[in-house]
């Protein structure tokens, strides 16, 4: 009986996997992407541009919209779908990525762009490695970012109980965390960092030369490294100090 049940389960899984329908779609040139409605987006940097859409059935695939307006690719659904919708995109350039409403974005390889702004909202998720001369992150409403970043100028605004997990390198970094948000960046090596935590938020950073700290309302900031210049607010309280880290609240 156990063998029969196992075989039946495997058959059902295989049947469900085969029920997915997909198609390759033509698209106009774009340099920005906006995705929402819980769609999962998989990006690959490539010399050629391609778009492949996948949905549980033909009706859902028809309701999965991918359209370009004013060089912005919009990815969304007309109606709530029964199952998961995925869009696979190969692209050569990208300057802005906006993700909202429980959507997810993942990368198959490193994105290497001159400038890139990534905005996440409403419990959206981004995972992947990004290399840009100027890189900006904007996280709101329970969003999550995890990745290795390389940038000369890096800024991150993390708000509304959002979380960022960062590694890599940045020459100049500005990190703001507010309203219960968290930034874990002990393996993001920076030369100069400006750190601002408020509203019971947390920032953990790594600074080599200069660190400027602004902290209020019961928040916590800590950093590793040996910065030669440290600027703290007068009302900050040092609760831990050693050769590798300092924490203030």
Beta strands, then each sheet from edge to edge (+ up, - down):
strand 1: 21-25
strand 2: 32-35
strand 3: 40-45
strand 4: 50-55
strand 5: 64-69
strand 6: 72-77
strand 7: 86-91
strand 8: 96-99
strand 9: 104-107
strand 10: 111-120
strand 11: 125-127
strand 12: 130-139
strand 13: 144-158
strand 14: 163-177
strand 15: 182-197
strand 16: 202-215
strand 17: 220-224
strand 18: 229-231
strand 19: 238-241
strand 20: 245-248
sheet 1: 1+ 4- 7+ 3+ 9+ 11+ 13+ 12+ 10+ 8+ 2+ 6+ 5-
sheet 2: 1+ 4- 7+ 3+ 9+ 11+ 13+ 14+ 15+ 16+ 17+ 20- 19+
sheet 3: 1+ 4- 7+ 3+ 9+ 11+ 13+ 14+ 15+ 16+ 18+
end
